[in-house]
């Protein structure tokens, strides 16, 4: 029997890689995306990778009528993976209402649809930002949820709480929240990868665009943190590893015979500073970057990385790609872009 999986934001960075992995695992992914953070030609690239055209609907997930209209065209939907959201920490500090309206509004539309169309399996794209400025650098799923460092982080905390309340009132819901760390890299084929609109908000595309000459220089936000080299520490994970985690989470939900609610850290388990990342990128790609140390950025935490033991235990997931793999793949992807 065909297993149709709705992937909101499925043309975006993590979404497109997850669509590929879903297809390779035997699912039938259906993309719903309004292309605010992606480009329609990404669909052609997905087709090149999997050898089959993936159905996509251009719909804003805040539009409940249009969203439900799409879902009503499918007889039975196996599950929903919800990515569609605004995601830039810095932008959320400057435009908080945009983030609450889109990230919370679209989530409510999706949860209503789960109930309306009797869809049992739901995987939510959460974030390590729910841990805020942590008491210790390494976090487990039992680490306290701290006051959010940004409106973006707050939308993930609120989103998790809304989902838990939805689950409590739904008899057969099976839900997995994936709190992931910093996805970087691109598909090994270099056909899909991170595609920021305008000036990048994330570090990795800023690095690759600077290496390519599209940006004059890279500014490292903060060199006075209490870390070995003074720069912020993060847990960087290859985007394809992250995509596979979503597929494994969905498969895990399928096997449960009862309602289920759980959350998992998805990270490499290793902390890497911004300067370490830059130097490793230079090393593996044999080039030099023009960068300087600037002021700290509002909303950034000092250091955080994952204890991902629970993901290994529950869904049998660990990283397959190394940091060097991710940096090589990110650069191959950047070089493939014509603009």
C-alpha positions in Angstrom: 0.0 0.0 0.0 1.3 3.5 -1.0 2.4 5.5 2.0 1.7 9.1 1.3 3.6 11.6 3.5 2.9 15.3 3.3 6.1 17.4 3.7 5.4 21.0 4.5 8.3 23.2 3.4 9.4 20.3 1.3 11.3 22.4 -1.2 13.3 24.1 1.5 16.8 23.2 2.7 16.0 20.3 5.2 12.7 19.5 3.6 14.1 18.8 0.1 16.7 16.4 1.5 14.0 14.7 3.6 11.9 14.3 0.5 14.8 12.5 -1.2 15.3 10.2 1.8 11.6 9.5 2.1 11.4 8.4 -1.5 14.5 6.2 -1.2 12.9 4.5 1.9 9.7 3.6 -0.1 7.4 6.4 0.9 5.5 8.7 -1.4 6.4 12.3 -0.4 4.0 15.1 -1.4 5.4 18.6 -1.1 3.5 21.6 0.2 5.5 24.8 -0.1 4.9 28.5 -0.9 8.6 28.9 -2.0 9.2 31.9 0.3 12.5 30.2 1.4 13.2 28.1 -1.7 13.0 28.1 -5.5 10.7 26.0 -7.8 13.7 24.6 -9.7 14.7 22.7 -6.6 11.8 20.3 -7.6 13.7 19.5 -10.9 16.8 18.8 -8.9 14.9 16.4 -6.6 13.6 14.6 -9.7 17.2 14.2 -11.0 18.3 12.6 -7.7 15.4 10.2 -7.3 14.6 9.6 -11.0 10.9 10.4 -10.6 8.8 13.6 -10.4 7.6 14.4 -6.9 4.2 16.0 -6.6 4.3 19.5 -5.2 1.5 22.0 -4.3 2.2 25.8 -4.1 0.3 26.7 -0.9 1.0 28.8 2.2 0.5 26.6 5.2 -1.2 29.5 7.0 -4.0 29.3 4.5 -6.2 26.6 6.1 -8.7 26.4 3.3 -6.1 25.9 0.6 -4.1 23.5 2.8 -7.2 21.3 3.5 -8.1 21.4 -0.1 -4.8 19.8 -1.0 -5.1 17.1 1.6 -8.7 16.3 0.5 -7.4 15.2 -2.9 -5.6 12.2 -1.3 -7.5 9.1 -0.2 -5.3 8.2 2.8 -2.4 10.1 4.2 0.2 8.1 6.2 1.8 11.1 8.0 2.9 14.7 8.0 6.4 16.1 8.5 6.1 19.8 9.3 9.1 22.0 8.3 7.3 25.1 7.0 8.4 28.0 9.2 10.6 31.1 9.2 13.9 30.1 10.8 16.5 33.0 11.1 17.3 33.8 14.7 18.6 37.3 13.9 15.6 38.2 11.8 13.2 36.9 14.5 14.7 39.4 16.9 13.9 42.3 14.5 10.6 40.9 13.2 9.1 38.9 16.0 5.4 39.1 14.9 6.3 37.7 11.5 7.7 34.6 13.3 4.8 34.1 15.7 2.2 34.6 13.0 3.8 32.2 10.5 5.4 29.5 12.8 2.5 29.2 15.2 -0.2 29.9 12.7 0.9 27.3 10.2 1.4 24.7 13.0 -2.2 25.2 14.1 -3.4 24.7 10.6 -1.4 21.4 10.3 -2.7 20.1 13.7 -6.3 20.8 12.7 -5.7 18.9 9.5 -4.2 15.9 11.3 -7.5 15.6 13.2 -9.8 16.5 10.3 -8.2 13.9 8.0 -7.5 11.3 10.7 -3.7 11.3 10.1 -2.0 9.6 13.0 1.8 10.1 12.4 3.3 13.5 12.9 7.0 14.6 12.9 7.7 18.1 14.0 10.8 20.2 13.1 11.8 21.6 16.4 15.1 23.0 17.4 17.9 23.0 20.0 17.0 26.7 20.6 14.3 25.4 23.0 17.2 24.9 25.5 18.1 28.6 25.4 21.3 29.7 27.2 22.0 26.3 28.7 23.3 25.6 32.2 25.9 23.2 30.7 27.2 23.1 27.1 26.0 19.5 26.4 22.2 19.0 26.5 20.0 15.9 26.8 16.3 15.7 26.2 15.9 16.1 30.0 17.8 19.4 30.1 15.5 22.2 31.3 13.7 24.4 28.8 15.3 27.8 29.5 13.9 31.2 28.6 14.3 31.6 24.8 17.2 33.7 23.5 15.1 34.7 20.5 11.5 34.9 19.2 12.4 32.1 16.8 13.3 29.9 19.8 10.1 31.0 21.6 8.0 29.8 18.6 9.6 26.3 18.9 8.9 26.2 22.7 5.3 27.3 22.2 5.0 24.9 19.2 6.1 22.0 21.3 3.6 22.9 24.0 0.7 23.3 21.6 1.6 19.8 20.0 1.7 18.2 23.5 -1.7 19.6 24.3 -3.1 18.4 20.9 -1.7 15.0 21.6 -3.3 14.8 25.1 -6.7 15.4 23.5 -6.3 13.0 20.5 -6.9 9.3 21.2 -4.5 7.8 18.6 -1.9 10.5 17.8 1.7 9.4 17.3 4.1 12.4 17.6 7.8 12.8 17.4 9.5 16.2 18.0 13.0 16.4 16.6 15.2 19.0 18.3 18.0 19.4 16.0 21.2 21.3 16.1 23.0 23.1 13.2 22.4 21.5 9.8 25.1 22.2 7.2 26.3 20.7 4.0 24.4 19.6 0.9 23.4 16.4 -0.9 26.5 14.5 -2.1 25.3 14.9 -5.7 25.6 18.7 -5.3 22.1 19.0 -6.8 20.3 20.4 -3.7 21.6 22.3 -0.7 21.1 25.4 1.4 19.7 28.3 -0.8 19.3 31.5 1.3 17.2 34.3 -0.2 19.3 37.5 -0.2 21.9 37.9 2.5 22.4 34.6 4.4 21.3 34.4 8.0 23.2 31.1 8.6 27.0 30.8 8.9 27.6 28.1 6.3 26.2 29.8 3.2 28.0 33.0 4.3 31.2 31.0 4.4 30.7 29.4 0.9 29.5 32.7 -0.6 32.6 34.5 0.8 34.8 31.7 -0.6 33.2 32.1 -4.0 33.6 35.9 -4.0 29.9 36.7 -3.8 30.5 38.3 -0.4 33.6 40.5 0.3 34.2 39.1 3.7 32.7 37.0 6.6 32.0 38.5 10.0 32.2 36.2 12.9 29.7 37.3 15.5 31.6 37.5 18.8 35.2 36.7 19.7 34.9 37.3 23.4 32.8 34.3 24.5 34.0 32.1 27.3 35.2 29.3 24.9 38.7 28.1 24.0 39.1 30.5 21.0 36.5 33.1 22.1 33.9 32.2 19.3 30.6 30.5 19.8 30.4 26.7 19.8 27.7 24.7 18.0 26.9 21.2 17.0 27.1 20.9 13.2 25.3 18.1 11.5 25.2 17.0 7.8 21.7 17.8 6.4 21.4 14.3 4.8 21.9 12.8 8.2 19.2 15.0 9.6 16.9 14.0 6.7 17.4 10.3 7.5 16.5 11.0 11.1 13.1 12.2 10.0 12.5 9.0 8.0 13.6 6.9 10.9 11.3 8.8 13.3 8.4 8.3 11.0 9.1 4.5 10.7 9.3 4.3 14.5 5.9 6.0 14.9 4.5 3.4 12.4 5.6 0.5 14.6 3.9 1.8 17.7 0.5 0.2 18.3 -0.5 2.9 20.9 -0.5 6.7 21.0 2.9 8.1 21.5 4.6 11.4 22.2 8.4 11.8 22.4 11.2 14.1 21.5 14.8 13.5 20.4 18.0 15.5 20.1 19.4 15.2 16.6 23.1 16.2 16.6 26.6 15.0 16.1 27.4 15.2 19.9 30.5 17.3 19.2 30.9 21.0 19.8 32.8 22.9 17.1 33.6 26.6 17.4 33.0 29.1 14.6 36.7 29.5 14.1 37.3 25.8 14.0 34.6 25.5 11.3 36.2 28.2 9.2 39.7 26.7 9.5 38.4 23.2 8.7 36.6 24.5 5.7 39.8 26.2 4.5 41.7 23.0 5.0 39.4 20.5 3.3 38.7 22.8 0.3 42.3 24.2 0.0 41.4 27.9 0.1 41.6 30.9 2.3 38.6 32.9 3.6 38.5 36.7 4.2 37.0 37.0 7.7 37.0 39.3 10.7 35.7 39.1 14.3 32.7 41.4 14.9 30.3 42.0 17.8 28.0 39.4 19.3 24.6 38.9 17.6 21.5 39.3 19.6 19.7 36.0 20.2 22.8 33.8 19.9 23.8 31.5 22.8 27.4 30.9 23.8 27.7 27.2 23.3 25.5 24.2 22.9 25.9 20.7 21.6 23.9 17.5 21.7 23.8 14.3 23.7 22.1 12.2 21.0 22.2 8.9 22.8 18.4 8.7 23.0 18.1 9.0 19.2 20.5 6.1 18.8 18.5 4.0 21.3 14.9 4.9 20.1 15.2 5.2 16.3 18.7 3.7 15.8 20.1 6.9 14.3 23.6 8.2 14.3 25.6 10.5 12.0 27.1 8.8 8.9 28.8 11.9 7.5 31.7 13.8 9.1 32.1 17.5 9.6 34.7 17.4 6.7 32.2 15.7 4.5 29.6 18.4 5.2 32.1 21.2 4.4 33.2 19.5 1.2 29.6 19.0 0.1 28.6 22.6 1.0 31.4 23.9 -1.2 30.6 21.6 -4.1 27.0 22.8 -3.9 28.0 26.5 -3.8 30.3 26.1 -6.9 27.4 24.5 -8.8 25.2 27.6 -8.4 25.3 30.0 -11.3 24.5 33.1 -9.2 
